[in-house]
Amino acid sequence: MSEAVGTVNKKRRGGIGKFVTETREEVKKVSFPSREDVQNTTLIVIANVIFFALFLFLVDQAWVYIIFGLEWVIGKIAGL
C-alpha cells in the first residue's frame, strides 16, 4: 500500500523548469485571431447589443401599454 503512494508522489515532481517548458510548448499551439477578425467580431457584438437593447425597450413599452389598458378596463368594469 505504501508503494502506490510513493509512486504517485514521484510522478508529480517535475519542477518549475518542466512546467515553464510545457507551458511554452502549449502557447506555441495557440492560434490568435487576426486584427480584422477581432474588428468584425466586435462590430457584430455591438450591433447585437444595440438590437437587443432596442427590442427589450419596445417589449417593455408594450407591456406597460397593455398593463395600463387592463387597469383602465378593470376600473371601468368595477366602476372606479
PyMOL Python script that loads the backbone (N, CA, C, O; Angstrom):
from pymol import cmd

cmd.read_pdbstr("""\
ATOM      1  N   MET A   1       0.825  -1.182   0.000  1.00  0.00           N
ATOM      2  CA  MET A   1       0.000   0.000   0.000  1.00  0.00           C
ATOM      3  C   MET A   1       0.865   1.240   0.000  1.00  0.00           C
ATOM      4  O   MET A   1       0.546   2.208  -0.690  1.00  0.00           O
ATOM      5  N   SER A   2       1.938   1.240   0.745  1.00  0.00           N
ATOM      6  CA  SER A   2       2.800   2.417   0.795  1.00  0.00           C
ATOM      7  C   SER A   2       3.568   2.603  -0.516  1.00  0.00           C
ATOM      8  O   SER A   2       3.997   3.714  -0.825  1.00  0.00           O
ATOM      9  N   GLU A   3       3.743   1.546  -1.275  1.00  0.00           N
ATOM     10  CA  GLU A   3       4.451   1.656  -2.552  1.00  0.00           C
ATOM     11  C   GLU A   3       3.641   2.480  -3.561  1.00  0.00           C
ATOM     12  O   GLU A   3       4.214   3.262  -4.320  1.00  0.00           O
ATOM     13  N   ALA A   4       2.333   2.313  -3.572  1.00  0.00           N
ATOM     14  CA  ALA A   4       1.489   3.053  -4.513  1.00  0.00           C
ATOM     15  C   ALA A   4       1.536   4.541  -4.215  1.00  0.00           C
ATOM     16  O   ALA A   4       1.566   5.354  -5.139  1.00  0.00           O
ATOM     17  N   VAL A   5       1.544   4.905  -2.967  1.00  0.00           N
ATOM     18  CA  VAL A   5       1.607   6.312  -2.590  1.00  0.00           C
ATOM     19  C   VAL A   5       2.949   6.898  -2.993  1.00  0.00           C
ATOM     20  O   VAL A   5       3.009   8.044  -3.441  1.00  0.00           O
ATOM     21  N   GLY A   6       4.014   6.148  -2.848  1.00  0.00           N
ATOM     22  CA  GLY A   6       5.347   6.622  -3.209  1.00  0.00           C
ATOM     23  C   GLY A   6       5.478   6.886  -4.699  1.00  0.00           C
ATOM     24  O   GLY A   6       6.142   7.844  -5.093  1.00  0.00           O
ATOM     25  N   THR A   7       4.861   6.062  -5.537  1.00  0.00           N
ATOM     26  CA  THR A   7       4.972   6.260  -6.977  1.00  0.00           C
ATOM     27  C   THR A   7       4.163   7.476  -7.436  1.00  0.00           C
ATOM     28  O   THR A   7       4.567   8.159  -8.377  1.00  0.00           O
ATOM     29  N   VAL A   8       3.053   7.752  -6.803  1.00  0.00           N
ATOM     30  CA  VAL A   8       2.254   8.922  -7.168  1.00  0.00           C
ATOM     31  C   VAL A   8       3.031  10.190  -6.864  1.00  0.00           C
ATOM     32  O   VAL A   8       3.042  11.113  -7.678  1.00  0.00           O
ATOM     33  N   ASN A   9       3.666  10.255  -5.735  1.00  0.00           N
ATOM     34  CA  ASN A   9       4.435  11.444  -5.355  1.00  0.00           C
ATOM     35  C   ASN A   9       5.616  11.668  -6.300  1.00  0.00           C
ATOM     36  O   ASN A   9       5.950  12.813  -6.604  1.00  0.00           O
ATOM     37  N   LYS A  10       6.245  10.600  -6.763  1.00  0.00           N
ATOM     38  CA  LYS A  10       7.378  10.743  -7.676  1.00  0.00           C
ATOM     39  C   LYS A  10       6.928  11.255  -9.041  1.00  0.00           C
ATOM     40  O   LYS A  10       7.659  12.008  -9.685  1.00  0.00           O
ATOM     41  N   LYS A  11       5.748  10.863  -9.489  1.00  0.00           N
ATOM     42  CA  LYS A  11       5.245  11.306 -10.787  1.00  0.00           C
ATOM     43  C   LYS A  11       4.888  12.783 -10.780  1.00  0.00           C
ATOM     44  O   LYS A  11       4.981  13.443 -11.815  1.00  0.00           O
ATOM     45  N   ARG A  12       4.487  13.303  -9.652  1.00  0.00           N
ATOM     46  CA  ARG A  12       4.087  14.698  -9.563  1.00  0.00           C
ATOM     47  C   ARG A  12       5.275  15.647  -9.598  1.00  0.00           C
ATOM     48  O   ARG A  12       5.131  16.807  -9.982  1.00  0.00           O
ATOM     49  N   ARG A  13       6.402  15.182  -9.216  1.00  0.00           N
ATOM     50  CA  ARG A  13       7.580  16.055  -9.167  1.00  0.00           C
ATOM     51  C   ARG A  13       8.097  16.290 -10.576  1.00  0.00           C
ATOM     52  O   ARG A  13       8.363  15.342 -11.315  1.00  0.00           O
ATOM     53  N   GLY A  14       8.235  17.525 -10.936  1.00  0.00           N
ATOM     54  CA  GLY A  14       8.756  17.844 -12.252  1.00  0.00           C
ATOM     55  C   GLY A  14       9.549  19.127 -12.185  1.00  0.00           C
ATOM     56  O   GLY A  14      10.430  19.369 -13.010  1.00  0.00           O
ATOM     57  N   GLY A  15       9.244  19.928 -11.227  1.00  0.00           N
ATOM     58  CA  GLY A  15       9.956  21.174 -11.062  1.00  0.00           C
ATOM     59  C   GLY A  15       9.357  22.292 -11.881  1.00  0.00           C
ATOM     60  O   GLY A  15       8.556  22.075 -12.790  1.00  0.00           O
ATOM     61  N   ILE A  16       9.762  23.467 -11.539  1.00  0.00           N
ATOM     62  CA  ILE A  16       9.254  24.661 -12.205  1.00  0.00           C
ATOM     63  C   ILE A  16       9.757  24.756 -13.641  1.00  0.00           C
ATOM     64  O   ILE A  16       9.055  25.269 -14.512  1.00  0.00           O
ATOM     65  N   GLY A  17      10.959  24.267 -13.891  1.00  0.00           N
ATOM     66  CA  GLY A  17      11.510  24.304 -15.248  1.00  0.00           C
ATOM     67  C   GLY A  17      10.680  23.494 -16.218  1.00  0.00           C
ATOM     68  O   GLY A  17      10.426  23.930 -17.341  1.00  0.00           O
ATOM     69  N   LYS A  18      10.254  22.309 -15.789  1.00  0.00           N
ATOM     70  CA  LYS A  18       9.421  21.466 -16.637  1.00  0.00           C
ATOM     71  C   LYS A  18       8.078  22.143 -16.893  1.00  0.00           C
ATOM     72  O   LYS A  18       7.546  22.093 -18.002  1.00  0.00           O
ATOM     73  N   PHE A  19       7.543  22.770 -15.862  1.00  0.00           N
ATOM     74  CA  PHE A  19       6.268  23.474 -16.011  1.00  0.00           C
ATOM     75  C   PHE A  19       6.387  24.604 -17.030  1.00  0.00           C
ATOM     76  O   PHE A  19       5.522  24.752 -17.894  1.00  0.00           O
ATOM     77  N   VAL A  20       7.445  25.396 -16.936  1.00  0.00           N
ATOM     78  CA  VAL A  20       7.639  26.513 -17.864  1.00  0.00           C
ATOM     79  C   VAL A  20       7.823  25.994 -19.286  1.00  0.00           C
ATOM     80  O   VAL A  20       7.268  26.552 -20.233  1.00  0.00           O
ATOM     81  N   THR A  21       8.592  24.942 -19.431  1.00  0.00           N
ATOM     82  CA  THR A  21       8.823  24.361 -20.762  1.00  0.00           C
ATOM     83  C   THR A  21       7.522  23.868 -21.383  1.00  0.00           C
ATOM     84  O   THR A  21       7.243  24.145 -22.549  1.00  0.00           O
ATOM     85  N   GLU A  22       6.728  23.140 -20.611  1.00  0.00           N
ATOM     86  CA  GLU A  22       5.463  22.624 -21.122  1.00  0.00           C
ATOM     87  C   GLU A  22       4.492  23.757 -21.429  1.00  0.00           C
ATOM     88  O   GLU A  22       3.728  23.683 -22.392  1.00  0.00           O
ATOM     89  N   THR A  23       4.522  24.799 -20.614  1.00  0.00           N
ATOM     90  CA  THR A  23       3.645  25.947 -20.850  1.00  0.00           C
ATOM     91  C   THR A  23       4.004  26.638 -22.155  1.00  0.00           C
ATOM     92  O   THR A  23       3.116  26.993 -22.930  1.00  0.00           O
ATOM     93  N   ARG A  24       5.278  26.831 -22.406  1.00  0.00           N
ATOM     94  CA  ARG A  24       5.714  27.458 -23.658  1.00  0.00           C
ATOM     95  C   ARG A  24       5.314  26.624 -24.863  1.00  0.00           C
ATOM     96  O   ARG A  24       4.914  27.171 -25.891  1.00  0.00           O
ATOM     97  N   GLU A  25       5.420  25.298 -24.747  1.00  0.00           N
ATOM     98  CA  GLU A  25       5.018  24.421 -25.843  1.00  0.00           C
ATOM     99  C   GLU A  25       3.520  24.555 -26.128  1.00  0.00           C
ATOM    100  O   GLU A  25       3.109  24.564 -27.288  1.00  0.00           O
ATOM    101  N   GLU A  26       2.717  24.655 -25.092  1.00  0.00           N
ATOM    102  CA  GLU A  26       1.280  24.799 -25.274  1.00  0.00           C
ATOM    103  C   GLU A  26       0.923  26.152 -25.873  1.00  0.00           C
ATOM    104  O   GLU A  26       0.012  26.238 -26.696  1.00  0.00           O
ATOM    105  N   VAL A  27       1.625  27.211 -25.473  1.00  0.00           N
ATOM    106  CA  VAL A  27       1.353  28.546 -26.010  1.00  0.00           C
ATOM    107  C   VAL A  27       1.695  28.600 -27.489  1.00  0.00           C
ATOM    108  O   VAL A  27       1.045  29.329 -28.238  1.00  0.00           O
ATOM    109  N   LYS A  28       2.684  27.858 -27.925  1.00  0.00           N
ATOM    110  CA  LYS A  28       3.036  27.817 -29.353  1.00  0.00           C
ATOM    111  C   LYS A  28       1.916  27.211 -30.184  1.00  0.00           C
ATOM    112  O   LYS A  28       1.796  27.519 -31.370  1.00  0.00           O
ATOM    113  N   LYS A  29       1.094  26.354 -29.584  1.00  0.00           N
ATOM    114  CA  LYS A  29      -0.001  25.704 -30.296  1.00  0.00           C
ATOM    115  C   LYS A  29      -1.220  26.613 -30.446  1.00  0.00           C
ATOM    116  O   LYS A  29      -2.112  26.324 -31.245  1.00  0.00           O
ATOM    117  N   VAL A  30      -1.266  27.696 -29.692  1.00  0.00           N
ATOM    118  CA  VAL A  30      -2.427  28.577 -29.695  1.00  0.00           C
ATOM    119  C   VAL A  30      -2.428  29.420 -30.966  1.00  0.00           C
ATOM    120  O   VAL A  30      -1.391  29.939 -31.379  1.00  0.00           O
ATOM    121  N   SER A  31      -3.591  29.550 -31.574  1.00  0.00           N
ATOM    122  CA  SER A  31      -3.721  30.430 -32.743  1.00  0.00           C
ATOM    123  C   SER A  31      -4.548  31.647 -32.332  1.00  0.00           C
ATOM    124  O   SER A  31      -5.669  31.510 -31.841  1.00  0.00           O
ATOM    125  N   PHE A  32      -3.995  32.814 -32.533  1.00  0.00           N
ATOM    126  CA  PHE A  32      -4.662  34.047 -32.157  1.00  0.00           C
ATOM    127  C   PHE A  32      -5.375  34.620 -33.376  1.00  0.00           C
ATOM    128  O   PHE A  32      -4.885  34.479 -34.496  1.00  0.00           O
ATOM    129  N   PRO A  33      -6.533  35.271 -33.177  1.00  0.00           N
ATOM    130  CA  PRO A  33      -7.262  35.827 -34.312  1.00  0.00           C
ATOM    131  C   PRO A  33      -6.547  37.040 -34.899  1.00  0.00           C
ATOM    132  O   PRO A  33      -5.791  37.723 -34.208  1.00  0.00           O
ATOM    133  N   SER A  34      -6.793  37.297 -36.171  1.00  0.00           N
ATOM    134  CA  SER A  34      -6.189  38.458 -36.816  1.00  0.00           C
ATOM    135  C   SER A  34      -6.920  39.721 -36.365  1.00  0.00           C
ATOM    136  O   SER A  34      -7.995  39.655 -35.770  1.00  0.00           O
ATOM    137  N   ARG A  35      -6.323  40.857 -36.657  1.00  0.00           N
ATOM    138  CA  ARG A  35      -6.921  42.137 -36.274  1.00  0.00           C
ATOM    139  C   ARG A  35      -8.290  42.313 -36.942  1.00  0.00           C
ATOM    140  O   ARG A  35      -9.233  42.813 -36.328  1.00  0.00           O
ATOM    141  N   GLU A  36      -8.381  41.896 -38.205  1.00  0.00           N
ATOM    142  CA  GLU A  36      -9.641  42.011 -38.950  1.00  0.00           C
ATOM    143  C   GLU A  36     -10.730  41.149 -38.318  1.00  0.00           C
ATOM    144  O   GLU A  36     -11.878  41.583 -38.222  1.00  0.00           O
ATOM    145  N   ASP A  37     -10.388  39.934 -37.886  1.00  0.00           N
ATOM    146  CA  ASP A  37     -11.358  39.066 -37.229  1.00  0.00           C
ATOM    147  C   ASP A  37     -11.879  39.695 -35.938  1.00  0.00           C
ATOM    148  O   ASP A  37     -13.076  39.646 -35.653  1.00  0.00           O
ATOM    149  N   VAL A  38     -10.978  40.280 -35.169  1.00  0.00           N
ATOM    150  CA  VAL A  38     -11.376  40.909 -33.906  1.00  0.00           C
ATOM    151  C   VAL A  38     -12.286  42.103 -34.176  1.00  0.00           C
ATOM    152  O   VAL A  38     -13.280  42.289 -33.474  1.00  0.00           O
ATOM    153  N   GLN A  39     -11.965  42.910 -35.178  1.00  0.00           N
ATOM    154  CA  GLN A  39     -12.795  44.069 -35.506  1.00  0.00           C
ATOM    155  C   GLN A  39     -14.182  43.637 -35.968  1.00  0.00           C
ATOM    156  O   GLN A  39     -15.187  44.208 -35.542  1.00  0.00           O
ATOM    157  N   ASN A  40     -14.237  42.637 -36.832  1.00  0.00           N
ATOM    158  CA  ASN A  40     -15.535  42.157 -37.320  1.00  0.00           C
ATOM    159  C   ASN A  40     -16.383  41.580 -36.191  1.00  0.00           C
ATOM    160  O   ASN A  40     -17.583  41.842 -36.116  1.00  0.00           O
ATOM    161  N   THR A  41     -15.773  40.811 -35.332  1.00  0.00           N
ATOM    162  CA  THR A  41     -16.498  40.233 -34.211  1.00  0.00           C
ATOM    163  C   THR A  41     -16.990  41.317 -33.263  1.00  0.00           C
ATOM    164  O   THR A  41     -18.105  41.235 -32.746  1.00  0.00           O
ATOM    165  N   THR A  42     -16.162  42.333 -33.032  1.00  0.00           N
ATOM    166  CA  THR A  42     -16.558  43.435 -32.162  1.00  0.00           C
ATOM    167  C   THR A  42     -17.750  44.178 -32.744  1.00  0.00           C
ATOM    168  O   THR A  42     -18.674  44.531 -32.010  1.00  0.00           O
ATOM    169  N   LEU A  43     -17.745  44.420 -34.046  1.00  0.00           N
ATOM    170  CA  LEU A  43     -18.883  45.086 -34.679  1.00  0.00           C
ATOM    171  C   LEU A  43     -20.160  44.257 -34.555  1.00  0.00           C
ATOM    172  O   LEU A  43     -21.240  44.805 -34.333  1.00  0.00           O
ATOM    173  N   ILE A  44     -20.040  42.955 -34.696  1.00  0.00           N
ATOM    174  CA  ILE A  44     -21.204  42.078 -34.554  1.00  0.00           C
ATOM    175  C   ILE A  44     -21.748  42.155 -33.131  1.00  0.00           C
ATOM    176  O   ILE A  44     -22.961  42.223 -32.931  1.00  0.00           O
ATOM    177  N   VAL A  45     -20.865  42.143 -32.156  1.00  0.00           N
ATOM    178  CA  VAL A  45     -21.303  42.218 -30.760  1.00  0.00           C
ATOM    179  C   VAL A  45     -21.995  43.548 -30.487  1.00  0.00           C
ATOM    180  O   VAL A  45     -23.052  43.571 -29.857  1.00  0.00           O
ATOM    181  N   ILE A  46     -21.421  44.651 -30.950  1.00  0.00           N
ATOM    182  CA  ILE A  46     -22.017  45.970 -30.726  1.00  0.00           C
ATOM    183  C   ILE A  46     -23.389  46.056 -31.402  1.00  0.00           C
ATOM    184  O   ILE A  46     -24.338  46.573 -30.811  1.00  0.00           O
ATOM    185  N   ALA A  47     -23.498  45.555 -32.628  1.00  0.00           N
ATOM    186  CA  ALA A  47     -24.779  45.572 -33.328  1.00  0.00           C
ATOM    187  C   ALA A  47     -25.824  44.742 -32.576  1.00  0.00           C
ATOM    188  O   ALA A  47     -26.979  45.153 -32.467  1.00  0.00           O
ATOM    189  N   ASN A  48     -25.430  43.594 -32.066  1.00  0.00           N
ATOM    190  CA  ASN A  48     -26.366  42.755 -31.310  1.00  0.00           C
ATOM    191  C   ASN A  48     -26.807  43.426 -30.013  1.00  0.00           C
ATOM    192  O   ASN A  48     -27.977  43.345 -29.641  1.00  0.00           O
ATOM    193  N   VAL A  49     -25.889  44.082 -29.330  1.00  0.00           N
ATOM    194  CA  VAL A  49     -26.242  44.769 -28.088  1.00  0.00           C
ATOM    195  C   VAL A  49     -27.262  45.878 -28.370  1.00  0.00           C
ATOM    196  O   VAL A  49     -28.245  46.022 -27.643  1.00  0.00           O
ATOM    197  N   ILE A  50     -27.022  46.653 -29.419  1.00  0.00           N
ATOM    198  CA  ILE A  50     -27.959  47.729 -29.775  1.00  0.00           C
ATOM    199  C   ILE A  50     -29.315  47.151 -30.168  1.00  0.00           C
ATOM    200  O   ILE A  50     -30.352  47.653 -29.733  1.00  0.00           O
ATOM    201  N   PHE A  51     -29.317  46.102 -30.983  1.00  0.00           N
ATOM    202  CA  PHE A  51     -30.571  45.477 -31.410  1.00  0.00           C
ATOM    203  C   PHE A  51     -31.372  44.972 -30.220  1.00  0.00           C
ATOM    204  O   PHE A  51     -32.562  45.268 -30.106  1.00  0.00           O
ATOM    205  N   PHE A  52     -30.734  44.213 -29.331  1.00  0.00           N
ATOM    206  CA  PHE A  52     -31.472  43.644 -28.208  1.00  0.00           C
ATOM    207  C   PHE A  52     -31.875  44.703 -27.184  1.00  0.00           C
ATOM    208  O   PHE A  52     -32.909  44.557 -26.532  1.00  0.00           O
ATOM    209  N   ALA A  53     -31.086  45.761 -27.029  1.00  0.00           N
ATOM    210  CA  ALA A  53     -31.490  46.861 -26.152  1.00  0.00           C
ATOM    211  C   ALA A  53     -32.755  47.511 -26.687  1.00  0.00           C
ATOM    212  O   ALA A  53     -33.686  47.773 -25.926  1.00  0.00           O
ATOM    213  N   LEU A  54     -32.799  47.774 -27.983  1.00  0.00           N
ATOM    214  CA  LEU A  54     -33.982  48.364 -28.602  1.00  0.00           C
ATOM    215  C   LEU A  54     -35.173  47.407 -28.529  1.00  0.00           C
ATOM    216  O   LEU A  54     -36.289  47.823 -28.219  1.00  0.00           O
ATOM    217  N   PHE A  55     -34.937  46.149 -28.810  1.00  0.00           N
ATOM    218  CA  PHE A  55     -36.004  45.147 -28.749  1.00  0.00           C
ATOM    219  C   PHE A  55     -36.601  45.062 -27.353  1.00  0.00           C
ATOM    220  O   PHE A  55     -37.822  45.082 -27.201  1.00  0.00           O
ATOM    221  N   LEU A  56     -35.753  44.967 -26.328  1.00  0.00           N
ATOM    222  CA  LEU A  56     -36.255  44.857 -24.962  1.00  0.00           C
ATOM    223  C   LEU A  56     -36.956  46.139 -24.515  1.00  0.00           C
ATOM    224  O   LEU A  56     -37.920  46.083 -23.752  1.00  0.00           O
ATOM    225  N   PHE A  57     -36.480  47.291 -24.983  1.00  0.00           N
ATOM    226  CA  PHE A  57     -37.156  48.547 -24.676  1.00  0.00           C
ATOM    227  C   PHE A  57     -38.568  48.547 -25.256  1.00  0.00           C
ATOM    228  O   PHE A  57     -39.522  48.932 -24.580  1.00  0.00           O
ATOM    229  N   LEU A  58     -38.698  48.115 -26.504  1.00  0.00           N
ATOM    230  CA  LEU A  58     -40.013  48.089 -27.139  1.00  0.00           C
ATOM    231  C   LEU A  58     -40.945  47.073 -26.476  1.00  0.00           C
ATOM    232  O   LEU A  58     -42.132  47.347 -26.298  1.00  0.00           O
ATOM    233  N   VAL A  59     -40.427  45.924 -26.117  1.00  0.00           N
ATOM    234  CA  VAL A  59     -41.245  44.923 -25.424  1.00  0.00           C
ATOM    235  C   VAL A  59     -41.699  45.477 -24.073  1.00  0.00           C
ATOM    236  O   VAL A  59     -42.852  45.288 -23.686  1.00  0.00           O
ATOM    237  N   ASP A  60     -40.815  46.153 -23.360  1.00  0.00           N
ATOM    238  CA  ASP A  60     -41.163  46.741 -22.073  1.00  0.00           C
ATOM    239  C   ASP A  60     -42.250  47.795 -22.241  1.00  0.00           C
ATOM    240  O   ASP A  60     -43.199  47.839 -21.458  1.00  0.00           O
ATOM    241  N   GLN A  61     -42.116  48.642 -23.255  1.00  0.00           N
ATOM    242  CA  GLN A  61     -43.132  49.670 -23.501  1.00  0.00           C
ATOM    243  C   GLN A  61     -44.468  49.034 -23.875  1.00  0.00           C
ATOM    244  O   GLN A  61     -45.517  49.542 -23.480  1.00  0.00           O
ATOM    245  N   ALA A  62     -44.452  47.952 -24.614  1.00  0.00           N
ATOM    246  CA  ALA A  62     -45.686  47.259 -24.979  1.00  0.00           C
ATOM    247  C   ALA A  62     -46.371  46.704 -23.736  1.00  0.00           C
ATOM    248  O   ALA A  62     -47.589  46.814 -23.596  1.00  0.00           O
ATOM    249  N   TRP A  63     -45.597  46.111 -22.835  1.00  0.00           N
ATOM    250  CA  TRP A  63     -46.181  45.582 -21.599  1.00  0.00           C
ATOM    251  C   TRP A  63     -46.757  46.700 -20.741  1.00  0.00           C
ATOM    252  O   TRP A  63     -47.807  46.523 -20.123  1.00  0.00           O
ATOM    253  N   VAL A  64     -46.090  47.844 -20.694  1.00  0.00           N
ATOM    254  CA  VAL A  64     -46.621  48.980 -19.934  1.00  0.00           C
ATOM    255  C   VAL A  64     -47.963  49.395 -20.530  1.00  0.00           C
ATOM    256  O   VAL A  64     -48.921  49.625 -19.792  1.00  0.00           O
ATOM    257  N   TYR A  65     -48.041  49.492 -21.850  1.00  0.00           N
ATOM    258  CA  TYR A  65     -49.275  49.859 -22.533  1.00  0.00           C
ATOM    259  C   TYR A  65     -50.377  48.845 -22.234  1.00  0.00           C
ATOM    260  O   TYR A  65     -51.512  49.228 -21.951  1.00  0.00           O
ATOM    261  N   ILE A  66     -50.050  47.563 -22.294  1.00  0.00           N
ATOM    262  CA  ILE A  66     -51.034  46.511 -22.023  1.00  0.00           C
ATOM    263  C   ILE A  66     -51.520  46.569 -20.579  1.00  0.00           C
ATOM    264  O   ILE A  66     -52.721  46.471 -20.326  1.00  0.00           O
ATOM    265  N   ILE A  67     -50.611  46.725 -19.643  1.00  0.00           N
ATOM    266  CA  ILE A  67     -50.983  46.771 -18.215  1.00  0.00           C
ATOM    267  C   ILE A  67     -51.870  47.967 -17.930  1.00  0.00           C
ATOM    268  O   ILE A  67     -52.876  47.835 -17.234  1.00  0.00           O
ATOM    269  N   PHE A  68     -51.513  49.152 -18.462  1.00  0.00           N
ATOM    270  CA  PHE A  68     -52.350  50.331 -18.250  1.00  0.00           C
ATOM    271  C   PHE A  68     -53.724  50.144 -18.899  1.00  0.00           C
ATOM    272  O   PHE A  68     -54.732  50.584 -18.346  1.00  0.00           O
ATOM    273  N   GLY A  69     -53.770  49.506 -20.049  1.00  0.00           N
ATOM    274  CA  GLY A  69     -55.043  49.221 -20.699  1.00  0.00           C
ATOM    275  C   GLY A  69     -55.894  48.294 -19.869  1.00  0.00           C
ATOM    276  O   GLY A  69     -57.089  48.539 -19.704  1.00  0.00           O
ATOM    277  N   LEU A  70     -55.308  47.230 -19.338  1.00  0.00           N
ATOM    278  CA  LEU A  70     -56.052  46.308 -18.473  1.00  0.00           C
ATOM    279  C   LEU A  70     -56.522  47.007 -17.203  1.00  0.00           C
ATOM    280  O   LEU A  70     -57.633  46.772 -16.727  1.00  0.00           O
ATOM    281  N   GLU A  71     -55.681  47.854 -16.672  1.00  0.00           N
ATOM    282  CA  GLU A  71     -56.050  48.593 -15.469  1.00  0.00           C
ATOM    283  C   GLU A  71     -57.258  49.497 -15.761  1.00  0.00           C
ATOM    284  O   GLU A  71     -58.168  49.605 -14.938  1.00  0.00           O
ATOM    285  N   TRP A  72     -57.263  50.132 -16.908  1.00  0.00           N
ATOM    286  CA  TRP A  72     -58.368  51.009 -17.291  1.00  0.00           C
ATOM    287  C   TRP A  72     -59.656  50.200 -17.477  1.00  0.00           C
ATOM    288  O   TRP A  72     -60.719  50.614 -17.015  1.00  0.00           O
ATOM    289  N   VAL A  73     -59.561  49.036 -18.160  1.00  0.00           N
ATOM    290  CA  VAL A  73     -60.728  48.195 -18.379  1.00  0.00           C
ATOM    291  C   VAL A  73     -61.294  47.690 -17.059  1.00  0.00           C
ATOM    292  O   VAL A  73     -62.506  47.723 -16.845  1.00  0.00           O
ATOM    293  N   ILE A  74     -60.422  47.224 -16.177  1.00  0.00           N
ATOM    294  CA  ILE A  74     -60.881  46.724 -14.880  1.00  0.00           C
ATOM    295  C   ILE A  74     -61.509  47.856 -14.070  1.00  0.00           C
ATOM    296  O   ILE A  74     -62.500  47.651 -13.370  1.00  0.00           O
ATOM    297  N   GLY A  75     -60.924  49.056 -14.171  1.00  0.00           N
ATOM    298  CA  GLY A  75     -61.509  50.202 -13.488  1.00  0.00           C
ATOM    299  C   GLY A  75     -62.902  50.529 -14.006  1.00  0.00           C
ATOM    300  O   GLY A  75     -63.786  50.864 -13.218  1.00  0.00           O
ATOM    301  N   LYS A  76     -63.114  50.439 -15.311  1.00  0.00           N
ATOM    302  CA  LYS A  76     -64.437  50.699 -15.893  1.00  0.00           C
ATOM    303  C   LYS A  76     -65.443  49.629 -15.474  1.00  0.00           C
ATOM    304  O   LYS A  76     -66.598  49.938 -15.179  1.00  0.00           O
ATOM    305  N   ILE A  77     -64.994  48.353 -15.449  1.00  0.00           N
ATOM    306  CA  ILE A  77     -65.880  47.258 -15.073  1.00  0.00           C
ATOM    307  C   ILE A  77     -66.257  47.375 -13.595  1.00  0.00           C
ATOM    308  O   ILE A  77     -67.414  47.181 -13.223  1.00  0.00           O
ATOM    309  N   ALA A  78     -65.278  47.692 -12.769  1.00  0.00           N
ATOM    310  CA  ALA A  78     -65.519  47.775 -11.332  1.00  0.00           C
ATOM    311  C   ALA A  78     -66.207  49.069 -10.944  1.00  0.00           C
ATOM    312  O   ALA A  78     -66.711  49.197  -9.828  1.00  0.00           O
ATOM    313  N   GLY A  79     -66.231  50.029 -11.856  1.00  0.00           N
ATOM    314  CA  GLY A  79     -66.895  51.296 -11.571  1.00  0.00           C
ATOM    315  C   GLY A  79     -66.062  52.243 -10.748  1.00  0.00           C
ATOM    316  O   GLY A  79     -66.600  53.088 -10.033  1.00  0.00           O
ATOM    317  N   LEU A  80     -64.756  52.112 -10.838  1.00  0.00           N
ATOM    318  CA  LEU A  80     -63.874  53.002 -10.074  1.00  0.00           C
ATOM    319  C   LEU A  80     -63.543  54.255 -10.836  1.00  0.00           C
ATOM    320  O   LEU A  80     -62.811  55.108 -10.333  1.00  0.00           O
TER     321      LEU A  80
END
""", "prot")
cmd.dss("prot")
cmd.show_as("cartoon", "prot")
cmd.util.cbc("prot")
cmd.orient("prot")
